[in-house]
Amino acid sequence: MTDGLFPLLALGAGHGINPAMGWLFAVALGFQRQRRAAVWGALAPLAVGHALAIGSAVAAAGVIGLVVPLGVLKWGTAGLLVGLGLFRLVRSRHITYGGMQVNARELATWSFLMASAHGAGLMILPLVIGDTHTAAHGHHVAAASMIGLAGMEWSGVLATLVHTAGYLLVTGLIAVIVYERVGTRFLRTAWVNLDLIWAVVLIATGLATVF
């Protein structure tokens, strides 16, 4: 799993760059409540929700792995990634939940729903499954299944922590810079269609998983 740490950090950072994943919400809360502490206070719930989305996807894959071979799980993950990417190309509407008057639990729930809707958990599954498949390679079928599931459990925990660390670092950095220095006016002139980019990344990741 060590070889996959940098890609996991990079994926977390990529999620953190996307304003739809949380930093824009944190900045908006800071402006609304007119205090810097509101920005900082939003980061932990955002990270918790994101981590839950990642962990849930890995846990679901582990349960499915009890009844299907890892190869089938890999192809299924690829299909979901490509399907979600195509769906987001057609429909890129964002989730709304709770308005701006939210507490920490509601903010974490919003973060979980947003990360899940964007396929954040699915994005790391190819790395986790690939690492698990390598660990199980060369063993008998029954033994490989047990090794694979145990490896996926450990890899999933580590992947969730590393990925969330990358997400939190970038989300927090951007939120503070925008709140303290830049403001949100730059979004009107410097906006990049990250939804389109993200959809393409989902499709590319799905294809790379099996080819």
C-alpha positions in Angstrom: 0.0 0.0 0.0 3.0 2.3 0.5 3.4 2.8 -3.2 -0.2 4.0 -3.4 0.1 6.7 -0.7 1.0 9.5 -3.0 -1.9 8.8 -5.4 -4.3 8.7 -2.4 -2.9 12.1 -1.2 -3.2 13.5 -4.7 -6.8 12.3 -5.0 -7.6 13.8 -1.7 -6.0 17.1 -2.8 -8.0 16.9 -6.0 -11.2 16.6 -4.0 -10.2 19.5 -1.8 -9.7 21.8 -4.8 -13.3 21.3 -5.9 -15.4 24.1 -4.3 -18.4 21.7 -4.4 -16.6 19.4 -1.9 -16.6 21.9 0.9 -14.2 24.8 1.0 -16.8 27.2 -0.6 -19.3 26.2 2.1 -16.7 26.9 4.8 -15.9 30.3 3.3 -19.6 31.1 3.0 -20.2 30.2 6.7 -17.3 32.5 7.7 -18.7 35.4 5.7 -22.2 34.8 7.0 -21.2 34.6 10.7 -18.5 37.3 10.2 -15.8 35.4 12.0 -12.7 33.4 11.1 -13.5 30.7 13.6 -16.6 29.6 11.6 -14.2 28.7 8.7 -12.0 26.7 10.9 -14.9 25.1 12.7 -16.3 23.8 9.4 -13.2 21.9 8.4 -13.5 19.0 10.9 -17.2 18.1 10.0 -16.3 18.4 6.3 -13.4 16.0 6.8 -15.5 13.6 8.9 -18.2 13.4 6.3 -15.7 12.9 3.5 -13.9 10.2 5.4 -17.2 8.4 6.1 -18.0 8.4 2.4 -14.6 6.9 1.6 -14.8 4.3 4.3 -18.4 3.3 3.4 -17.4 2.6 -0.2 -14.4 0.5 0.9 -16.5 -1.3 3.5 -19.2 -2.1 0.9 -16.5 -3.4 -1.5 -15.2 -5.6 1.3 -18.7 -7.1 1.9 -19.2 -7.7 -1.8 -15.8 -9.3 -1.9 -17.1 -12.0 0.4 -19.2 -13.4 -2.4 -17.4 -12.4 -5.6 -13.8 -12.8 -6.8 -11.6 -9.7 -6.7 -11.4 -9.7 -10.5 -15.2 -9.4 -10.7 -15.1 -6.7 -8.0 -12.5 -4.8 -10.1 -14.7 -4.9 -13.2 -17.7 -3.9 -11.2 -15.9 -0.9 -9.8 -14.8 0.1 -13.3 -18.3 -0.1 -14.5 -19.6 2.1 -11.7 -16.9 4.7 -12.3 -17.6 5.0 -16.0 -21.4 5.0 -15.4 -21.2 7.7 -12.8 -18.9 9.7 -15.0 -21.3 9.5 -17.9 -24.2 10.4 -15.6 -22.3 13.5 -14.3 -21.6 14.6 -17.9 -25.3 14.7 -18.5 -26.4 15.9 -15.1 -24.2 17.9 -12.8 -26.6 19.3 -10.3 -25.3 19.5 -6.7 -26.9 18.2 -3.5 -28.6 20.8 -1.3 -29.1 19.9 2.3 -30.0 22.1 5.3 -29.3 25.5 3.8 -26.7 27.7 5.5 -28.0 27.4 9.0 -26.2 24.1 9.8 -24.6 22.5 12.8 -21.6 20.2 12.8 -23.7 17.1 12.3 -25.6 18.5 9.4 -22.4 19.8 7.8 -20.8 16.3 8.1 -23.9 14.8 6.6 -23.8 17.2 3.7 -20.1 16.4 3.1 -20.9 12.7 3.2 -23.7 13.0 0.7 -21.7 15.3 -1.6 -18.6 13.1 -1.6 -20.8 10.0 -2.2 -22.6 11.7 -5.1 -19.3 12.6 -6.7 -18.0 9.1 -6.4 -15.2 10.0 -4.1 -15.1 6.5 -2.5 -15.3 4.8 -5.8 -12.2 6.7 -6.9 -9.9 5.0 -4.4 -11.3 1.5 -4.8 -9.0 0.7 -7.8 -6.0 1.4 -5.6 -7.3 -0.6 -2.7 -8.4 -3.5 -4.8 -5.1 -3.5 -6.8 -3.1 -3.6 -3.6 -5.3 -6.4 -2.2 -5.0 -8.4 -5.4 -1.2 -8.2 -5.3 -1.2 -9.4 -1.7 -3.4 -12.4 -2.6 -1.5 -13.3 -5.8 0.0 -16.7 -5.9 -2.1 -18.3 -3.1 -4.7 -20.9 -3.4 -8.2 -19.7 -4.0 -9.6 -20.0 -0.5 -6.4 -18.6 1.1 -6.2 -15.8 -1.4 -9.8 -14.8 -0.6 -9.1 -14.6 3.1 -5.8 -12.7 2.5 -7.5 -10.4 0.0 -10.3 -9.5 2.4 -7.9 -8.9 5.3 -5.7 -6.8 3.1 -8.7 -4.8 1.9 -9.7 -4.1 5.4 -6.3 -2.8 6.4 -5.7 -1.0 3.0 -9.1 0.6 3.3 -8.4 2.1 6.7 -5.1 3.4 5.6 -6.5 4.7 2.3 -9.3 6.5 4.1 -6.9 8.2 6.5 -4.3 9.2 3.9 -6.9 10.4 1.4 -8.8 12.4 4.0 -5.6 14.0 5.1 -4.9 15.3 1.6 -8.5 16.5 1.3 -8.4 18.3 4.6 -5.1 20.0 4.0 -6.1 21.4 0.6 -9.7 22.3 1.6 -8.4 24.1 4.7 -5.7 26.0 2.8 -8.0 27.2 0.1 -10.8 28.1 2.5 -8.5 30.2 4.6 -6.8 31.9 1.6 -10.1 32.8 0.0 -11.7 34.0 3.3 -8.7 36.0 4.4 -7.2 37.3 1.1 -9.1 36.7 -2.1 -12.8 36.7 -1.4 -15.4 34.9 -3.7 -15.5 37.6 -6.4 -12.8 35.9 -8.3 -15.2 32.9 -9.0 -17.0 35.1 -11.5 -14.0 35.5 -13.7 -11.7 32.6 -12.8 -14.3 29.8 -12.7 -13.3 26.4 -14.1 -15.9 23.8 -14.9 -14.6 21.3 -12.4 -17.8 19.2 -12.8 -16.8 18.5 -16.4 -13.2 17.7 -15.4 -14.4 15.4 -12.6 -16.7 13.5 -14.9 -13.9 12.9 -17.3 -11.6 11.8 -14.5 -14.2 9.3 -13.3 -14.5 7.8 -16.7 -10.7 7.7 -17.2 -10.2 6.0 -13.9 -12.8 3.4 -14.6 -11.1 2.6 -17.9 -7.6 2.5 -16.4 -8.9 0.1 -13.7 -9.3 -2.7 -16.2 -7.0 -1.7 -19.1 
